[in-house]
Amino acid sequence: MTVLPTDVEQINAVEYEHHLVPMQDTLLGYQQWQWLLEHKSDYPALLDFGRSSDKCPYGKNIDFSGIIVIDKDNLRETATFMTGIPDAPGRWSWLGNGFDSCGLVAIAGK
């Protein structure tokens, strides 16, 4: 799922977190991120998702925003799965970067 309006390419960090609030009961977090990292080879199509896009050279980034951590530098970060980096897709992403059209938010649902 994306939190971007259809005519917008990027939103700042404050707006990104504002868009997450209504979804807080469905956001996936650290446990689901860890599960996906452990089982990524079972889902090769996910690793290829968006990789060939000129707009997203590293594939789509899937944020698991159900958990936001504060790092040693007091930066707010979330677990992210980078689909275009199959050898090391797990990263912590700084929320201060905002959210762009290469991003997705992992949610529970149908």
C-alpha positions as CSV (number, residue, x, y, z in Angstrom):
1,M,0.0,0.0,0.0
2,T,1.2,3.5,-0.6
3,V,0.4,6.6,1.5
4,L,0.9,9.0,-1.4
5,P,-1.9,10.8,-3.1
6,T,-2.1,9.8,-6.8
7,D,-0.7,13.1,-8.1
8,V,2.2,13.4,-5.6
9,E,5.8,11.9,-6.0
10,Q,7.0,12.5,-2.4
11,I,5.9,13.6,1.0
12,N,7.9,14.8,4.0
13,A,8.4,12.9,7.2
14,V,5.7,14.8,9.1
15,E,3.1,14.1,6.5
16,Y,4.2,10.5,6.2
17,E,3.7,9.9,9.9
18,H,0.4,11.7,9.7
19,H,-0.8,9.3,7.0
20,L,0.3,6.3,9.1
21,V,-1.9,7.2,12.1
22,P,-5.2,6.0,10.6
23,M,-3.6,2.7,9.7
24,Q,-1.9,2.0,13.0
25,D,-4.1,-1.0,13.7
26,T,-3.1,-2.7,10.4
27,L,0.6,-1.8,10.1
28,L,3.0,-4.7,10.0
29,G,6.1,-4.4,12.2
30,Y,9.4,-6.0,13.2
31,Q,8.3,-9.6,13.5
32,Q,6.7,-9.7,10.1
33,W,9.8,-7.9,8.7
34,Q,12.1,-10.6,10.2
35,W,9.8,-13.4,8.9
36,L,10.1,-11.9,5.3
37,L,13.9,-11.6,5.6
38,E,14.1,-15.3,6.7
39,H,11.7,-16.5,3.9
40,K,12.7,-14.1,1.1
41,S,13.9,-16.9,-1.1
42,D,10.4,-18.4,-1.1
43,Y,9.1,-15.3,-2.8
44,P,11.4,-14.6,-5.9
45,A,8.7,-12.4,-7.5
46,L,8.8,-10.1,-4.5
47,L,12.6,-9.6,-4.9
48,D,12.1,-8.7,-8.6
49,F,9.2,-6.3,-7.8
50,G,10.0,-2.9,-9.3
51,R,13.7,-3.7,-9.9
52,S,13.6,-2.8,-13.6
53,S,12.0,0.6,-13.0
54,D,14.1,3.7,-14.0
55,K,12.3,5.6,-11.2
56,C,13.2,3.0,-8.6
57,P,16.7,1.6,-9.4
58,Y,16.8,-0.4,-6.1
59,G,13.3,-1.7,-6.5
60,K,10.4,-0.9,-4.2
61,N,11.0,-0.3,-0.6
62,I,8.5,-1.8,1.8
63,D,8.3,-0.1,5.2
64,F,7.2,-2.1,8.2
65,S,6.1,1.0,10.1
66,G,4.3,-0.9,12.9
67,I,7.4,-0.2,14.9
68,I,9.4,3.0,14.9
69,V,12.7,3.0,16.8
70,I,14.9,5.8,18.0
71,D,18.6,5.2,17.2
72,K,21.7,6.3,19.1
73,D,21.6,9.7,17.2
74,N,18.0,10.2,18.2
75,L,16.7,9.6,14.7
76,R,13.3,7.9,14.1
77,E,13.7,4.8,12.0
78,T,11.5,2.0,10.7
79,A,12.3,-1.5,9.4
80,T,12.5,-1.6,5.5
81,F,12.6,-4.4,3.0
82,M,14.4,-3.3,-0.2
83,T,13.1,-5.5,-3.0
84,G,15.9,-4.7,-5.4
85,I,18.7,-5.8,-3.2
86,P,18.3,-9.6,-2.8
87,D,21.5,-10.3,-0.9
88,A,20.8,-7.8,1.8
89,P,17.2,-6.4,1.6
90,G,16.8,-5.6,5.3
91,R,17.6,-2.0,6.3
92,W,16.5,0.5,8.9
93,S,15.3,3.6,7.2
94,W,15.3,7.1,8.6
95,L,11.7,8.5,8.7
96,G,13.2,12.0,8.1
97,N,13.6,11.1,4.5
98,G,9.9,11.1,4.1
99,F,8.2,8.8,1.6
100,D,8.3,8.6,-2.2
101,S,6.8,6.7,-5.1
102,C,9.4,3.9,-4.6
103,G,7.9,3.1,-1.2
104,L,5.1,0.9,0.0
105,V,3.8,0.4,3.5
106,A,3.3,-3.2,4.8
107,I,-0.2,-3.6,6.2
108,A,-2.4,-6.6,7.3
109,G,-5.5,-7.1,5.3
110,K,-7.1,-8.8,2.3
